[in-house]
Amino acid sequence: MSGPSRRPGGLPPGALRIRGSVSLPEAELRWRFSRSSGPGGQHVNTSDSQVELRFDLARTTALPEVWRQRALDRLAGRLTDGVVSVRASEHRSQWRNREAAAERLAALLAEATAPPPKPRRPTRVPRGINERRLREKKQRAQTKRGRSGRDWG
């Protein structure tokens, strides 16, 4: 088999799909590896299995401008100089942590770039429902009034 390897859906090998046909190129993703805490015995002391994935949201050209602006607004609290960062360290394998970090970043950006929900159209409460509520309220009051011990004596 000759030619560059392709991932399903026609994505280049390092690309990270966000939503639809929009994906982040590998060149815009910054990976950093460090030693992970937690269980793993002697293996943990020698391997850099924790993964930090950084993506410069403020300067990217991979996202449509509307999406980029929406994501900058929604992720403002998570950004450091326009860069969004995701960490993964739950697996002992660096490869699995890389996959987990990539999935988290894709999910985070997909949610942050989603269009806003349609505004709710206010509707009136039907008259029958309101009348039934008031009727039941009067009935309950009547029942409770009948429980008073005024005439017991």
N, C-alpha and C positions, 0 to 999 in steps of 0.2 A: 504494500500500500504506500503510495508516494503522496507528497504534498503535506501541508501542515495539518496537524490533528485538530479536529473540531469537536466541540461539545454539542450535546443535543440542542436543537433549536437554532443551529447555525451561529452560535456564539463563538468568538475566538477563545482559545484555551484559558486565558487569564481573566476574561470579562466576568462581571458580576451583574446578573439581571436584576433590575429593580421592579419594573412593571411594564407589561406589553413588550414593545420592541426597544425600550430604553434600558441601556446597560452601562456600567462603569468600566472603562478600560483598565487593565492591570497597571498601566503606567501611572494612573492617578491614585492608586492604593499604596499606602506606606505600611509595611509590616515591621513589627519589632518583637523580638523574642527575649524572654527572661526566665529565670528560674521560678518555678511555681511552688507555692506553699502547699501544705496538706500531705495526705498519705502518699506513699510510693517508695518508702525505704531509701536505700542507698541510691536508687535510680534518680530520685528527685534532686539529689545533691549534685548531679553531674549533667543533667539535661535541661535545656532551655525550652520547657514545654508550654509556658504561659505565652499567650499571643495577644498583642495589642495591634489593632487595625485602625489606621487613621486615614481620613478622607477630607481633603480641603474643599469644603462645600462652597466657601465664598469665592474661590477662584476657578471652579470647575467649568468646563465647556461641554461636558458629557450630558448634562441635564438640560431640558428646555428651560428657558429663562423664567417662565411662570412657575414651574416646579421648583426651581432653585430658590426663587424669592419666597415661595410658600414654605419651603423647608427651613430657610434661614429664619423666618418669623416664628415657626412652630418649635424649632429646636434651639432658640436663642439661649435658653438656660443651660444647655448641654455643650455649647460651642466654646472653644478656646481659640481666639483669633481666627474665627471662621472655620475651624477644623473640628470635625466630629470624630470621637474616639470610642472604640468598642473593645472590650477585653473578654478573653475566654481562658479559663484555666481549670475547668472541671474534669477534663480528661487527662490521662497520663501521657497520651500521645500528642506530639506537637501537630501532627497532620489533622487529627480530629478536632483539636482546638482551633486550627486554622479554618476548618469547615464551619465550626460553630460561630466563630467571629464573623465570617463572611455572611452567614445566614442572618445573624443579628443585625448587621449593618444594612443588609438588603431589606429586612423587615422594617427597620427603623425608618429608612428613607422612603419605603413604599407607603408607610403610614403617614409620614410627614408631608409627602407630596400629593396625597389623595385629595381630590376636590372636596370643598366644604359640603356638608349635607344641605339638601334643599331646605329652605326655611319652612317652618310649620305654618300651615294655613289655619288660623283660628276658626273653630266651629262652635256653634251654639249648642248648649245642652237642650235636648228635646223637651218640650213642655211636659209630656207624659212622664218622663223620668223624674223631673222635679216635683210634679204633683204626687207621684207615688212615694217619693222620699218624705214629703211633708205629711202625707197620710199615715205612713208607718211611724213617723215621729210622734204624731198626735196619739196614735194607738198605744205606743210605748209609754207615753206620759200618762195616759188614762190608766194603764195597767199599774204603773207605779203609784199613782194617786190612790188607787183602790187598796194598796197595801198599807196605807197609813193607819195607825192604831187609834185614831181619834174616837171611833164609836165603840170601842171594846170595853166599856166599862162599867 
